């Protein structure tokens, strides 16, 4: 069983002349390569073709990471026999070894506990890899299952992450886990990472999230910001924590599944508002996840999308899907709903399709502090896998079944 990620681009020759595909999906994903390495973007690699060229001619020998589940530098450090054979900078040889031997030997291609500002956990039995990066405020910016990257990380507003806003201010007062709008293609974020723990199948983080807009920056007049006014925040970073615990295992479920526990702290000075909205979490998937449906517990089948039923988002051929279930009876003043959004874009990697789980609270007393915890289960696999996973999750919450 191989543990892979990405998309096949072409075949390249190894330094020994052997027919080793250095752009194999086991080691290279063009969009991950562009978004995870700001130096690649600034070098002008903005599409699949130019990213492949940069990887073959620069990235391999510089030890850059081009795939969510494998990194040559970490592979060498994880396996002492390879470090001894190739040295700490034998990146090309490490890739060749992984492709010709490592996969068959079931060797993992990342370091436990994190490396170089990236933290990876995995359920290798299900070929599921999840990772977060310092550049994206320790938000999950890669989820790979069965040779496919699910997460779009084109900017700091995407990823699989937590966020909240306050009606009617929208993006004008919008703490966002991964970072702010103007962090863009920079190596840093206005999110301040407080702690990260990555081990086995569990990733836990605490951050002080960035505001989406920098202090007093204007937002173009759209529905996202009241009357196009300037940002309501006076700092670039929200000074109260967002925490999450992501476990790659769900009780009673045999399919690939994430348990995502979100913790929001509401405190400090907040402009007058009517409703607090918390995305617990939201998932921005890649542009090929274009189909949205809902899971109907009474029939056990997928039906037309409904905001009140567990959501399933998939590719058109049903080979790759993500299903989302957040048990009711959690702390909310209005019904929790599953949202869906589509963001088409002709630029390679920029298109995205999003789901979110939204909890809402009415106005809280000024100056008070409140902590809200939410549990959401995320099923991964084929549409059939995800349907089976959701059935089991709903069976575990028989008193919570809704519409």
N, C-alpha and C positions, 0 to 999 in steps of 0.2 A: 504494500500500500504506500503510495507516494503522498507527501505533504507538500502541496504546491500553491502558487498564487500567480495571478496576473493573466496576461494574454500573450500568445506566441506571436512574435514579429518576424523573425527570420533566423537562418542558421549562420553561425560564424565559426571560423576555425580557431582552435586553441593554439597556444604558442608551440605546442609539440606537433601541430599539423593534424591532430586527431579531430574527427568530426564531432565536436562538442558544441552544442547550441548555447552560446553565451547569452542569448536573449530568450532562453527557455523560460516558461512561466514559473519554474521553480526558483528563479533568481532575479527575474526582471519583470516589472510592470511599469510601463512608460509614464502613466499618470501619477502613480505613487512616486516615481523617481523625480518628476518635476516638482511636485508639491512638497515632498519631504526634504528636498535639498535646495535651499534658496540660491546657492551658487549655480545650479543648473539653469534655473529661471533667468538669472542675471547674465548667464553666458549666451542667452538667446534661444535656448531649447524650449519651445512653447507648444510643440505638438509631438505626436507619436514618432514620426520620422526623425526629427531633429533630436529627440530624447534618446532614441536608439543609437544614433551616430555618436552623441556625447558619451553615452555609456561605454560603447565599444572602444572609443579612442581616448577617453579621459577617466570616466567614472570607475571602471574596473580597477585600474592601477592606482587610483586615488583612495580606494577602499570605501567608496560611497555605498550606501544601502539603497537598493532598487526594488525591494519587495518586502511586504509586511511580515513575512515568516522567515526570511533568511537574510543574513548579513555576513559577508566574508570575514570581516574583522572579528565579529563575535564568534563565528564558527571556529576560527583559529584559537581564540582564547578559551573557548569551552572545551576543546579537545586537545589535550596536551601532546598527544602523538603527532597531530598535524602541525601544531606550533613548532615542535622539535624538528619536523621534517621540512617545513616551508619557511619558518620564521614568522614573526608577527606581521610582516608586510607582504607575505606571499599570497596576496589577495586573488590573483588570477589562478594560481594553483589550487587555492581553497575552493574556488568556484568549480573548477574542473573536477576536483575530488568529490565535491557534493553531488554533482550531476552524474558521475560515473560510479561512485561507491556509497556516498553518504546517505542518499535517499533509500537505497536498498538495505542499508544497515540501520535504518530508522534513527539516524543521528539528527538531533535538533540543531537548527541554525541560528540560535540566539542565546544570549546569556541570561540566566536566571537573575532576577533582581534589577535588571536594567543596565543600559550601556549608552554613553554618549547622548543622554537626553531622550532616550526611547526606552519604554518599558513594555515587555511582551509577556503574555500568558497564553497557555494553549490547552486545548483538549485534543491531544494528538490522536486519540482513538477515533474521534469524529473529524479529524483533519480541520479543526477549527483553531484559528489564531486571532488574537485580539491584541492590539497595541495602542499605546498613547505616547504623545511626544511633548517635550517641554515647549517646543515652538508653538504648539496648540494648547498651552495651558493645562497639560495632562489630560485633555479630553481624548476620547477614543477617536483616532483618525485612520484606523485601518482595522477591518474585519475581513478575514480571508477564510472561505470555506470551499473545499473541493475545487481548487484551481480558479477561484473567482474572488476579486475584490468587490466588496459590497459598499464601502463607505466613500463618499465624495468629500475631499478635504481641500477643495479649490481655494477657499478663504476661511477666515476664522469664525464665520457665522454658520458653517456647515458642520461636518463631523457627526458623531453620535454623542450628544452632549446635553447638559442642563442649561436652562435659560429662564428668565422671568421678565415680565413687563407689567406696567401699571396703567390701566385704562383711565384716562384717554391719551396717555403720553406715548404709548407704543415704543418705538425705537429711540425716542428721546429720553427714556429712562429705562434702560434695558440691560441689566447685568447678564453677561454671556460667558459661559465657562471657558471657551477656547480663546477668546480675545475680542478685540474691537475691529470695527470696519477698517480703520486706517492702519492697523497692524499689517494687513495685506501681505505682500511678498517680502516681509522682513524676517529676520532670524529670531526675533523676540516677540513677546506679547505683553500687553498691559495687564494681563492676568498674572497674579503672583502665586506661584505654586508653594504651598506650605508643607505638604508631605505627599509621598508616593510610596506605596508598598506593592510590589509585584512578585508573586510566588505561586508556583503550581498553577491552579486554575482561578486564582483570585487577584484582582486588581483593586486597590483602595487608594483614593486620593482626597486631599483637601486643598482647596484653592480660594483665594480672594479674586473673584471674577472681574474682568474688565467690563466697563460700560461699552455698549456697542458704538456709541458716538463719543468722541473725545469731548472734554468739557467745553461748553458753549459753541461747539461746531454746529453749523446749520445742516438741516436735513431738507432735501428738495421736497416741495409740497406733494405729499402722497398720503394715502390712507394710513401709512405706517407711523406718521408723526403728526400730531395735531397742528393743522394749518401751516405745516412746514416750518414750525418754529425751531429755534436752536435747542441743543441738548439741555435738559433740565439738570443734569449732574454737574457738580462743580469740581469733581476730580475725575481722573481717568479710570480709577479702580474702585470698585465697591468694597467697603472695608469689613464685610461680614462674610463668613465662609459658605461655600457650597462644598458638600462632601458627597462622595459616591462609593459604593462597593459593588463591583461587578464580579459575579461568580459564574463560571462556565459550567453550570450544572443546575438543574431545576428539579425539585422533589417529585418523584414518581414519573419522570420523563426520561425515555431512553434515546430520544433524538437530540441533536445539537441544540442547546438552549442556554440563554444567559438570564441570570437573575440580576436585575439592575435596581439597586436601592439608592434613591436620591434623598439627600438631606439639605433643605434650604433654611438659611437663617435670615429672618426679616428684622432689621433693626436700623437705627440711625435716622437721619432726616430724609423723609420721602415727600415729594411734592403731592399736593392734594389729589386724591384719586378715588375712583368708585370700586374698582375690582382689581385684585392681584391675580395674574395668570402665571402659572408655573408649568413649564414643559418638563415632564418627569419620566423620560427624557424626550428629545426629538432625534430622529434619525434621517440624515440627508444621504440618500443612496445615490449610486452612480446613475448616469443617464439612461442605462438600458433597463432600469426597473420602472417600467411605464404602466404596469397594470395594477389597479387598486380594486380589491374586493373585501368583503367582510365574511367572517365565519359565523354561521348561524348554529347555535348550540342545540336547538331543538331538532334540526334535521341532520346535523353533522356535516353540512355541505357549505361550500362557498356561495355567497349570494352577492347581489349588487351592493356597492359600498353604502354603509350607514355609519354615521358618526357615533352611534350608541353600541355598536358591535365590535368585537375584536377585529383588528385590521390585518389584511394580508396584502403585501406588495411584492410583485414578482416581475420577472422578465417575460416577454411575450410567449416564450416556449415553455414556461413553467419549470425550467431546469433549476432556476435559482429564485429563492423566495425568502421573505422575512415576515413572520407573523408576530403580532403584538397583543398582549393581554395584560391589563392592569386591573386587579381585583377591585370591585366596588367596596363601599363601606370604609373607604379611606377618608381623610380629613378634607372635606370640600364643602363649600356653601352652595354651589350649583353643580349640576350633574357633570361628571367627568366625561370628556369626549375624545374621540380619535379623529385627528385632522389629517388632511392630505393636501399636498400642493405640488405643482409641476413647474419647473424652471428650465425651459428649453434654451439651448445655446449651441451655435454651430462650431464654437471653438472646442478643440479636443479637450475632453476632461471637464469642461465648464458646466455642461448640462447636469441637472440634478432633479431628483424627485423625492419628496419629503413626506414623512409621517410624523405626527406628534401625539403625545398623551398629555392632556391639559387638565390641570386642577385649578379651581378658582376659589378665592377667599374674598369676602367683602372687606370694607375698610377696617383696618386695625387701629387701635388707639395710638395717637401720635406719640413717638418716643418710646414705645413699648418694644420688647424683643420677643419674637416667636420663632420656634423651630418646627418645621414640617417635614415628615418622612413619608416617602411613597415607594411602593414596590411595583415593579413592572417586569413581566417575563417576555423575553424576545426569542422566538423560535427561528431557527435557521436551517436551510436545506432546500430540497425540491418542494414544490407545492404540496405533494403528497406527504412529505416529511413534516412540513409545517402544519398541515391539517391534522395529522395524527398527534402532533405535539400539543396543539390547542385543545383537542378533545380531552387529552389527559389533564391538562391544566384546569379546564373547566370542571372536570369531574372532581378535582381536588377542592373546588369551591362551589359545592352544590347549592348552598344557600345564597350565593352571590350572583347566580345567573340572571342576566338581564336581556331584554328585548331581543 
